[in-house]
Amino acid sequence: MLSRLVAAILAALLIAPAAALDAELTKLARSSGTPDIPGLKIVWLAPWGDVRDAHAWRNIIVHQTEGPAGSAHGGAEAQSKNPTRRGVMVWVETDGTVYWSVADNLVPTHTDGANRNDNKYVDNTATYHQVVRDNSIGVEFAGNYPDVTIGPTAAQVAAWKILVQVLRARYGIPLDHVYAHNWIDFKDARYCEGCWLATLARTWGE
C-alpha cells in the first residue's frame, strides 16, 4: 500500500509533459556497448550492438509480472540464457534496476497475438493482429505479487520515465505506440496489466 501511494505521489510530480528528448540522452540511446545512462541503473546481460543492426521495433508493450520483489533479476537471467523463450527484452525491478536481457536483434516471445478488438481501452483498429512480438519491445515490471492490483513502486516509475525516452530515441518509436498489454490482448480480468504505466508514458508527452 505504501509503495503504491509513493508511486502515485511521484507520478503526480512527474505528470508535467516532458521536454523534447535531450540531445545527449539521444546520443547515448543510439550508441553501442553498455553506456551509462544518467538516472538509470542498468545491468547489461546483453550489450547493445550497432543500432543499425537492431530488429525493426515499432512499438513498446508494458507488462507486469505476478512475481515478488526480486524476481526481475531471475526472469532476466533466464531470458538471457534462452532469448526467444516467453518473456521480454527489458525487465524492471522494484528498486528501479533495469535488466537488459536480450540483444535487440533477437525477438523474445510475448503478447498473445494482439487479439483485443473491443476498443475497451484504446481504438484497436490499428493494433488488432498488428502490434505483435515481432515488432514490439516488451518491458516487464516485477513485483505485483501476491496482489496483482498493486501498482509499480516509486523507483520503477522514476526509471520508466527515463527508460521510455531511451527506447523511443533508440528505435524511433512514437509516443502513441506505447501500449499496455491489456490494450493489446485479452488478459486476466482482475487487473489491467500495464495500463497505468503506459498511460503515464503517453501523458508525459513529447
Secondary structure, DSSP 8 states (H G I E B T S, - for coil): -HHHHHHHHHHHHH-S---S--HHHHHHHT--B----TT--EEESS-B--GGGS----EEEEEE-S--TTHHHHHHHHHHHSTTSBS-SEEE-TTS-EEE-S-TTS--B-S-SS---S-SSS-GGGTTTTS-GGGEEEEEE----S-TT----HHHHHHHHHHHHHHHHHHT--GGGEEEHHHHS---TTS-TTHHHHHHHHHH--
